[in-house]
Amino acid sequence: MDTELDIFIPAARTAGLYPYLEQAALGRAKILRNRPIVSLDLASLRCLSITMHGSGEHVRTPLVFPLVRTDSFNFAPQCRAVHTLPGPDWLVLGGKGDDLGRLVAQALKARRENGERPVLRVTPYASLTGPLPQEPAEGDTRFTFRKSSENFNQPAWQNSVEKLLALPEERWHEAGISNTADQAFLFDEALTRLAPSTPRLILDLGCGLGQITRTLALRYPQAQVVGLDASAEAIAVAARAFQLPNLRFDAVDFSRPLCFAPGSVDLIASTNALPYAQDQLGSARELFGLLTQDGLLLNHCRAEESHLFWDFPFSLVLPSNTQIFLSDWFLAARESGRNTEISSVPLGMGAFYFRANQARPFSVPLDAMADAHRHDGPGPYAPWLSHVLLAHSKKARQTDEATLPLAQNHLERLSSVLNAVVRAPREIQGAAVVGWICNAKMLGLLPEFLEYLEAVLPGSAPVLKPVFEAGLAKGGEEGGSGYSS
Ligand SMILES: C[S@@+](CC[C@H](N)C(=O)[O-])C[C@H]1O[C@@H](n2cnc3c(N)ncnc32)[C@H](O)[C@@H]1O
């Protein structure tokens, strides 16, 4: 069987890239060189239709080099890496020639192993035009990302369990664990306002060392409070440290069905754990089903949108990271007749989590800003802040969904997250511009990337164009000074 791998490269880079492609094809495929085309219509390209398992998230895209990648945090290894799938056209917007050659060679090798006789067709393009339709089309290659089932905290728990067992709670930080503070205070205001008055059953999901579970047991002595965590080691420490008549801990994986009767749980609390549920929508539906009529779910965790914001343009193609997708939790809450209130929590914010963290012009201002707000409690939602607190209950004040980045179409959602920069404080604007340019430099993006942005994120072009025009041309890390709103 003959199959074609069609790759479109910037015409101005033909001489630089062609030798790498020739090398990739050597002994693997016949190489064909097309005449350059003046204007490449993105709508004519064969695309990947990418979805996230257990989520409504989706994006339709050609295989954009160097943006489509599978090596991000918290993904299950795929049986076939996305670039080895037959079908999608490749579009080059930057990156290093040798990296491109390596991926093309792997893609051709995979086809040969599949009994094909591939042809590599190279077409230089001078410019790009949009739009890039997002509705799945016949002939698309489907690709689903799945969250990993690995518990990334387990090595930390395993390595420190002996030390933790030997130390009192106030000295747990000596075990070298980053999260040893009791963050139950973040729930105080929401509990006072929204929790059922006399809860009988309370769960803390992904309770870790159990400090928050303990604080909930003290706050609600009439309730049975259960801390659940996949790590037997963390549970052993929690069970030893905190002993109260109404408190118990269990080693349980919350990606599997939980053993509680539907409609029996008054309060579910979780901090920095629910993003690990493999099937987000499935878990959200399950948890809302466990709640009593006036039950409350409080979920405090890192927000995907902050990665879309700070890690742009790495975040142009879904997914950039695998935190929760707000849309899944809003949807499941709505289905169960509950309102959702969202707040942002700056705690935990810091350059460390974002791609440009090695660049001092990015990390210094971002860290200074994060330090200044580290002790702020929940406040108004902003997509650049690293953590969210979601409160779901009938009594919660429904946040106006039209003001939030809830689109399941990734590009639409990304566009609204990026556009929020014009409403951001000046320090955020400055740091964002520096971060975006650093990221673009890391990716080695070419000026053709700007045309791609205008085609796929037309609603953000007025915001992004000046940044990337100046940044890519200057080659600097300093970026612009801000936006006027
Ligand atoms: C970042 S820690 C947060 C711990 C605690 N809630 C806190 O805020 O200090 C995430 C916790 O989730 C747990 N976890 C991860 N995946 C899980 C799963 N599938 N089921 C239950 N717990 C899980 C980990 O073992 C870890 O203790």
PDBQT file of the ligand as one rigid body, heavy atoms in Angstrom, charges set to zero:
ROOT
HETATM    1  C1  LIG A 501      -1.109  17.247  45.948  1.00  0.00    +0.000 C 
HETATM    2  S1  LIG A 501      -1.656  16.016  47.051  1.00  0.00    +0.000 S 
HETATM    3  C2  LIG A 501      -2.851  16.879  48.024  1.00  0.00    +0.000 C 
HETATM    4  C3  LIG A 501      -3.028  16.271  49.364  1.00  0.00    +0.000 C 
HETATM    5  C4  LIG A 501      -3.987  17.020  50.305  1.00  0.00    +0.000 C 
HETATM    6  N1  LIG A 501      -5.327  17.096  49.779  1.00  0.00    +0.000 N 
HETATM    7  C5  LIG A 501      -3.462  18.412  50.590  1.00  0.00    +0.000 C 
HETATM    8  O1  LIG A 501      -3.996  19.375  50.030  1.00  0.00    +0.000 OA
HETATM    9  O2  LIG A 501      -2.481  18.535  51.325  1.00  0.00    +0.000 OA
HETATM   10  C6  LIG A 501      -2.664  14.997  45.979  1.00  0.00    +0.000 C 
HETATM   11  C7  LIG A 501      -3.165  13.754  46.672  1.00  0.00    +0.000 C 
HETATM   12  O3  LIG A 501      -4.041  13.038  45.798  1.00  0.00    +0.000 OA
HETATM   13  C8  LIG A 501      -3.782  11.662  45.929  1.00  0.00    +0.000 C 
HETATM   14  N2  LIG A 501      -4.268  10.997  44.736  1.00  0.00    +0.000 N 
HETATM   15  C9  LIG A 501      -3.769  11.066  43.474  1.00  0.00    +0.000 A 
HETATM   16  N3  LIG A 501      -4.481  10.296  42.644  1.00  0.00    +0.000 NA
HETATM   17  C10 LIG A 501      -5.462   9.739  43.390  1.00  0.00    +0.000 A 
HETATM   18  C11 LIG A 501      -6.509   8.840  43.091  1.00  0.00    +0.000 A 
HETATM   19  N4  LIG A 501      -6.689   8.365  41.865  1.00  0.00    +0.000 N 
HETATM   20  N5  LIG A 501      -7.328   8.449  44.096  1.00  0.00    +0.000 NA
HETATM   21  C12 LIG A 501      -7.143   8.935  45.366  1.00  0.00    +0.000 A 
HETATM   22  N6  LIG A 501      -6.164   9.783  45.697  1.00  0.00    +0.000 NA
HETATM   23  C13 LIG A 501      -5.329  10.187  44.738  1.00  0.00    +0.000 A 
HETATM   24  C14 LIG A 501      -2.288  11.575  46.141  1.00  0.00    +0.000 C 
HETATM   25  O4  LIG A 501      -1.869  10.376  46.776  1.00  0.00    +0.000 OA
HETATM   26  C15 LIG A 501      -2.036  12.785  47.021  1.00  0.00    +0.000 C 
HETATM   27  O5  LIG A 501      -2.078  12.471  48.375  1.00  0.00    +0.000 OA
ENDROOT
TORSDOF 0
